[in-house]
Amino acid sequence: MKKYKDKIKSSYFIVNKVYLFVIFLLLTISDLTLAFAYFIASLFIFLWKSLTYKLPMDVKVDIPFETYVYKVTDKRELKLDLYYPPTKIGHSRPLIYFCHGGGWISGFRNQSNNVSWCKFLASRGFIVSSIDYRYGYKNSMDDILRDFTDGLEYLKKHSKKLHIDKDNIVLMGLSAGGHLSLLYAAYNALLDNSEKIQGIKAVVAYYAPSNLKDIFSSDTKSLFAKFGASQTLNGRPTDIEEIYDYYSPINWISERMLPTLLVHGKLDEVIPFSSTVELFKRLKKHNIPSELYVHKTAGHSFDTRLKDLTTINILEKTLRYLKKSVKGG
């Protein structure tokens, strides 16, 4: 029975919430007013859940943070939030450079799930930054990567004032943010851009696509993931395969790649688990120190949606990995 339940939960019909549309359609036929009320209620519930997901561990102390404008584009200011440990800063601390997900077309730095990660890590002694970046609606993947790079450069440039130990940095991201972290590290390591990767000790990527073509595989049921990739890269892999290959971190892995931690839920219907497995194999092939944490019964974004012991254990193991990756963490 569990096998069939899991199959239904990972089906196209459930993943893309087609059942909500079917209900709306039936209600519209029978009662337009009731259908409108249902639509508003469903929208509210969706937004509420999206804005309130957080890690299962509560941080019971006040975590101070400051907001900075790290870049000004033609149309907007790009900001980052910097979270500090609750104890007074008397010396420089390691930095976790955190990047949110959202399929490159949504999400923001101070969304609940991202804030909960930042507070959790800051409460354990790290300085944690959370950045906004431009979306793929009207911007290219190059623009997004440039924002990622500029945010990191801003923190390095002002590290003394911000009490950041710029020689002890870990890149960390969720989903699309994990992709940006992996791509930045792999690309600059392969090309031996020592200035770009100076001080970065490791990369941590949660449920991130390593081969962007995997988003269009039969294992991916999410229309949102496919839309986000095709919108940002201006096409599908069948039309512009070379572009998808270029922006896939797995194709830039070399013996110079930084130590890497990969985390993924085995039942992920948005980013296939196999994408992370293939990256892990590639890292091992090049003898890169790497670890893979797997939640066997979880899907995408399990870290802030589940409260089970396996999730908590993975979060604690991630914390230990971060601490051993930096000096004085």
LUMFI-398751 format. One line per 4 residues: number of its first residue (from 1); for each residue x, y, z of C-alpha. Coordinates in steps of 0.25 Angstrom, whole numbers, plus 5000, padded with zeros to 4 digits. Layout:
! residues N
NUM> X,Y,Z | ...
END
This chain:
! residues 329
1> 5000,5000,5000 | 5011,5010,5004 | 5018,5007,4990 | 5005,5012,4983
5> 5003,5024,4992 | 5017,5028,4989 | 5015,5027,4974 | 5002,5035,4975
9> 5009,5046,4983 | 5020,5047,4973 | 5011,5047,4961 | 5009,5058,4951
13> 4995,5060,4956 | 4999,5063,4971 | 5013,5069,4969 | 5007,5080,4960
17> 4994,5081,4968 | 4985,5078,4956 | 4975,5073,4966 | 4973,5087,4971
21> 4970,5092,4957 | 4960,5080,4955 | 4952,5084,4967 | 4952,5098,4963
25> 4947,5095,4950 | 4935,5086,4956 | 4932,5097,4966 | 4931,5107,4955
29> 4921,5099,4947 | 4912,5097,4959 | 4914,5111,4967 | 4923,5122,4962
33> 4923,5129,4975 | 4927,5116,4983 | 4938,5114,4972 | 4944,5128,4975
37> 4944,5126,4990 | 4951,5113,4988 | 4961,5120,4979 | 4964,5131,4989
41> 4965,5120,5000 | 4975,5111,4992 | 4983,5123,4989 | 4984,5128,5003
45> 4988,5114,5008 | 4999,5112,4998 | 5005,5126,5001 | 5004,5124,5016
49> 5011,5110,5015 | 5022,5116,5005 | 5024,5127,5015 | 5025,5119,5028
53> 5033,5107,5025 | 5045,5106,5034 | 5055,5097,5040 | 5050,5087,5051
57> 5060,5093,5061 | 5056,5106,5067 | 5066,5116,5071 | 5062,5121,5084
61> 5072,5133,5085 | 5072,5146,5078 | 5080,5146,5065 | 5085,5160,5061
65> 5085,5164,5046 | 5089,5175,5037 | 5084,5178,5023 | 5094,5184,5012
69> 5092,5188,4998 | 5103,5180,4991 | 5100,5185,4977 | 5091,5195,4969
73> 5086,5191,4955 | 5078,5199,4945 | 5065,5195,4952 | 5067,5191,4966
77> 5076,5191,4978 | 5081,5177,4981 | 5082,5174,4996 | 5088,5164,5006
81> 5085,5161,5020 | 5097,5158,5030 | 5093,5149,5042 | 5103,5149,5054
85> 5105,5140,5065 | 5097,5144,5078 | 5110,5146,5086 | 5118,5159,5084
89> 5127,5159,5072 | 5141,5161,5077 | 5148,5155,5066 | 5146,5150,5051
93> 5137,5138,5049 | 5135,5128,5037 | 5125,5132,5027 | 5114,5123,5021
97> 5110,5130,5008 | 5096,5125,5007 | 5088,5126,4994 | 5073,5123,4993
101> 5065,5114,4983 | 5053,5117,4974 | 5056,5111,4960 | 5064,5124,4957
105> 5051,5131,4956 | 5046,5133,4970 | 5049,5133,4985 | 5056,5144,4993
109> 5067,5145,5003 | 5057,5147,5015 | 5047,5136,5012 | 5044,5128,5025
113> 5052,5116,5021 | 5064,5124,5017 | 5064,5132,5030 | 5062,5119,5038
117> 5075,5114,5032 | 5082,5126,5034 | 5078,5128,5049 | 5081,5113,5052
121> 5095,5114,5046 | 5098,5128,5053 | 5093,5122,5066 | 5104,5112,5064
125> 5115,5122,5063 | 5116,5126,5048 | 5113,5139,5041 | 5103,5136,5030
129> 5099,5144,5018 | 5087,5143,5010 | 5086,5150,4997 | 5076,5154,4987
133> 5079,5153,4972 | 5072,5156,4959 | 5062,5146,4953 | 5062,5139,4940
137> 5049,5146,4935 | 5057,5157,4929 | 5071,5154,4932 | 5080,5143,4928
141> 5088,5132,4935 | 5100,5140,4933 | 5093,5152,4940 | 5089,5143,4952
145> 5104,5138,4953 | 5109,5152,4953 | 5100,5155,4964 | 5105,5143,4972
149> 5119,5147,4969 | 5117,5162,4973 | 5111,5158,4986 | 5123,5150,4990
153> 5133,5160,4986 | 5125,5171,4994 | 5127,5163,5006 | 5141,5160,5004
157> 5144,5174,5001 | 5137,5179,5014 | 5141,5167,5022 | 5149,5175,5033
161> 5138,5184,5036 | 5128,5173,5036 | 5137,5164,5045 | 5137,5153,5034
165> 5149,5143,5033 | 5150,5144,5018 | 5160,5132,5018 | 5149,5123,5024
169> 5137,5123,5015 | 5127,5112,5011 | 5117,5114,4999 | 5104,5108,5002
173> 5091,5108,4994 | 5077,5101,4993 | 5072,5096,4980 | 5075,5107,4969
177> 5084,5114,4980 | 5092,5101,4981 | 5094,5100,4966 | 5099,5114,4967
181> 5109,5110,4978 | 5114,5098,4971 | 5115,5105,4957 | 5123,5116,4963
185> 5133,5107,4970 | 5134,5097,4959 | 5136,5107,4948 | 5146,5116,4955
189> 5154,5104,4961 | 5155,5097,4947 | 5160,5110,4941 | 5169,5112,4953
193> 5163,5126,4956 | 5170,5126,4970 | 5165,5140,4973 | 5151,5136,4972
197> 5152,5123,4980 | 5162,5129,4990 | 5157,5126,5005 | 5146,5117,5000
201> 5148,5104,5008 | 5136,5096,5003 | 5122,5095,4996 | 5109,5090,5002
205> 5098,5088,4992 | 5084,5083,4996 | 5075,5076,4985 | 5082,5084,4974
209> 5082,5081,4959 | 5096,5077,4955 | 5093,5074,4940 | 5082,5084,4936
213> 5077,5074,4926 | 5072,5065,4937 | 5061,5075,4940 | 5054,5070,4927
217> 5056,5055,4930 | 5044,5046,4932 | 5047,5046,4947 | 5044,5061,4948
221> 5029,5063,4950 | 5030,5078,4953 | 5025,5088,4942 | 5030,5099,4951
225> 5045,5094,4950 | 5044,5092,4935 | 5038,5106,4933 | 5049,5112,4942
229> 5060,5106,4934 | 5054,5108,4920 | 5051,5123,4924 | 5065,5126,4930
233> 5073,5119,4918 | 5063,5123,4907 | 5059,5110,4902 | 5059,5095,4905
237> 5071,5085,4905 | 5066,5079,4892 | 5068,5093,4885 | 5080,5098,4892
241> 5087,5086,4898 | 5101,5093,4898 | 5095,5104,4907 | 5090,5094,4917
245> 5103,5087,4917 | 5111,5100,4919 | 5103,5104,4931 | 5103,5090,4937
249> 5113,5089,4949 | 5116,5074,4946 | 5123,5078,4933 | 5133,5087,4940
253> 5137,5077,4951 | 5152,5075,4952 | 5163,5071,4961 | 5163,5085,4966
257> 5149,5085,4971 | 5146,5089,4985 | 5142,5079,4996 | 5127,5077,4994
261> 5115,5073,5002 | 5103,5068,4995 | 5089,5066,5001 | 5077,5061,4994
265> 5063,5054,4997 | 5062,5041,4989 | 5047,5043,4985 | 5050,5057,4980
269> 5040,5060,4969 | 5046,5074,4965 | 5061,5071,4964 | 5064,5056,4961
273> 5072,5049,4972 | 5080,5043,4961 | 5085,5057,4957 | 5093,5058,4971
277> 5097,5043,4970 | 5104,5045,4957 | 5111,5058,4962 | 5115,5050,4974
281> 5121,5039,4965 | 5128,5050,4957 | 5134,5056,4969 | 5139,5043,4974
285> 5145,5040,4961 | 5154,5053,4962 | 5157,5049,4976 | 5150,5061,4982
289> 5147,5060,4997 | 5132,5059,4997 | 5120,5054,5005 | 5106,5050,5001
293> 5094,5051,5011 | 5082,5044,5007 | 5068,5045,5012 | 5061,5032,5007
297> 5047,5036,5009 | 5047,5051,5006 | 5045,5060,4994 | 5049,5074,4990
301> 5051,5084,5001 | 5050,5073,5012 | 5059,5081,5021 | 5048,5091,5024
305> 5036,5083,5022 | 5039,5071,5030 | 5041,5070,5045 | 5045,5055,5046
309> 5058,5050,5052 | 5065,5047,5039 | 5063,5061,5035 | 5068,5066,5048
313> 5080,5057,5048 | 5084,5062,5034 | 5083,5076,5038 | 5092,5073,5050
317> 5102,5065,5041 | 5102,5077,5032 | 5106,5086,5043 | 5117,5077,5047
321> 5122,5077,5033 | 5122,5092,5033 | 5130,5093,5046 | 5141,5083,5041
325> 5142,5091,5028 | 5146,5104,5034 | 5156,5107,5045 | 5150,5112,5058
329> 5136,5109,5053
END
